[in-house]
């Protein structure tokens, strides 16, 4: 069982080794291993049902794997809760939006800032940190608006702002381009690159939009039917016959 980083000299921030999780008699993930190098944008792709979101849920403490190990910065995180993972500066967005619809935009983002708990902070400071994250994504003008009723793409940006308010060292993005038009996806690519630089963060991204994945990712891991099918640079993955047959060739 091996874990491959993008280069032997890269510092590994996330290492997944032999990850297996069963629901009843079905293996949603089977012996999946990969590594995410610090400062890189890594894509996790595959057909629907490949196990991508399940993998995210294992990494962030929502699911307990049947076997395998997950380490962040060399520390075992399998026994940690989602809240404890945030305190380790691991934040995520969700495939299905997980926002408090009756709360305002800024109150939702304050949840991310508060979850850090790296030092005591007043409500005034939490609000300022939340507003900073909203301003970064161009959302400051709707800070007081209720989340309910906002367009889907805007709500996805609010969820991203909440994740950024946690100041993550590792940011997991679950289908950030879902529901976005072509121009919005192009804009999102620039945002993801800026986040990597401005927040000095490492990004692991589940995404079906191949133009986005190939355009921003340094490395790509391909899952199929719960197993790792391939791993490599965007060019290597595009040219891998098994990947083309199982996924890319399907449209």
N, C-alpha and C positions, 0 to 999 in steps of 0.2 A: 504494500500500500504506500503510495507516494503522494506528496503534496508538491505541486510545481509552482514556483514563483516565476515572475516574468523575467527575472535575471538572478543569477546566483548572488549578486552583491546587493540586491534590493532588500530593504527591511520589510519583513512580513508583519502587517498589523492584524490580519485575520487569517487564521488557519483552520480549515475544516478537514477532519480526518475520519474516514470510514463512517460517515454519517448515514445512519439507517433509522427510519421511523416507520412503524406499522400501525395501521388503523384496522383492527380486526385481523384478518388474514392477509390484508393487502399491504404491500410495501410501497409507500408513497415515495420514499427515497431508499436506495440500496447502495451502501458502500461508496458514498460520494465524497471525494476528496479534492480540495483545491485551496489555493492561497491567494490572498489579496495583498499586493505590495503597497506600502505606505506612499501616499501622494498620487496614486494611480486612480484612474477611472476604469473599473472592471465591469463588463457586461455579463449578465446571467440570462441566457436565452434558451428557447426550446418551444416545442408545440404546446398548445393548451393541455394541461394535465401532466406536464413533464415533471412537476415538483418544485417549481421555482419559488412560488410564494410559501410553500411548506418549508423550504430551506430558509427563507427569511424568518419565518415564525420560529424555527429552531434557533437561529442565531440570536434573535432578540428576546428569547425567553417565553414566548407564548406557547410553544410546544416543547415537550421533553422527549428527546430522541430515544429510540430503543437501544441504540448503541452508537459508539463513535465519540469523538471529542471536538470541541470548539474552543479555540483560544483567541483572545484579543490582547494584543501586546504581550503575548506569552503567558497570560493568565487564563486559567480554566474558568469558563463562564456558564457551564451547563446548569449549575444550581441557582443561577441568578434569576430574579424576576424581571419583567420588562422595566419597572421603575428603577431597579438597581442597574440595569444596562444603561439607562439614560445617565445615571450618575457616573458611569464609566465613559461618558461622552460618546455613546452609541445611540443614534437617533434614526428614525425611519418615517417614511410616508407609507400609505396603504393603497392597495389596488382598489378597494372600496373605501371611499372617504370616511374617516373616523373623526368628525368634528362635532362640536356641541352646537346644534343648529339653533337653539334658542338664545345662545350667547352672542355677544358682539364679536367682530373680527379680532379686536385687540385682546379681548378676554380669552379667546381661544389660543392666541399666540403666547399670552402670559403663562398658560399652562406649561408650554415648552420651557420657558425661562425658569419657572419655579421648579420644574422637575430636576434641574441640575443640582441644586442644593450643595454646590461646592463651597459656598460661604453664605452666611446670613445676609438677606437682602430685603429691604423694605418694599412695600407695595409700589411706592413711587419709583424705585429703581427697577423693579420688575416691569412696570409699565413702560419705562424708558427703553429698556432692553427689547421689549416686544415691538415698540414703535420703530426702533432701529432696524429690526429684521423686516418689518413691513415696508419701511422706506427703501430698504435695499432692493426689494422686489417690486417697487413702484406701487405699493398698496396703501400708503399712508393716508390717502384721501378717503378711504373707506374704513378706517380704523374703528369708527363708532357704529358702523352699519351692522345689523344682524346678519349672521351667516346664512340663515334660511332665506331663500329667494335669490341669492347671488348666482350668477351663471356658473356652470360646472367648472369651466376652466379657471375662473377666479377662485372658486373654493379649493381647487387643487393647489393654487398658488398660496392660499392662506395656510393650507396644511404644510406646504414646504417652508413657509415662514415660521411656523410653529417648530418644525424640526431644526431650523437654523438658530432659533432663539435658545436652543439647548447647547449651542456651540459645539457641535459634534466633531470628534476626531475621526469618526467613521460614520458615514451617512449612507443609509440604505434607501433607495428610491424604487418603489414598486409601481411600474408602468406609469411614469410621469407624463408620457405623451398621449395617454389614452383619452380619446374624445377631443383632441386638439386638431385644428386644421393645419395645412401645410406650412403657412407662414408662421403660425404659433409654434410649430415644432422646430422650425429653423431658429426662432428666437430662443426657445428652450435650450437648444444646443449651446448657444452662447452663454446662457445663464448657468448651465451646469459647469462649463469650463471656468467661468468667473468664480463660482462658489468654491471649486477646488483650489483656486489660487488665493482668493480673498480670505477664505476661512481656514486655509492650510489644512484641508480635510481630505480624507480618502473616501472614494465613492464606489459602492457596489450597486448596480442598477439592473433591475428586471425590466425588460422592454421588448415589445413585439415590433416596434417601428425600426426596421433594419437600417434605414438611412441614418437615423439618429445614433443607433448603436455603433455602426461602422465609422461614423464621423467623429465621435467623441471618446470612444473607449480605447485604452491602451492594450487591453487584453480581454478575451472573451472566453467564458466557460459555457459549454453547450450541454444541456440536459435533455434526455429523451426517455420517457417511461420510467422516471425515477432514478436513472443512472447517468453518470457522466459519459457523454458521447465523444466529446472533443474539448480541447483547450488550446489556445494559442493567440497570436496576434490577429487583428481583423482580417488581414490578407490570408493568413494560414487557415482561418476558419472558413472564409469564403471559398477557398480552393479545396477544402476537405470533401471528398466524394460522399462520405457517410453523412456529413452535415447537409450537403446539397440534397441528397436523397430523402433524408428524414425531415428536413425543415425548410431550408432556403429554397429548394427547388419546388416546394409546394405553393409558391406564390408569395 
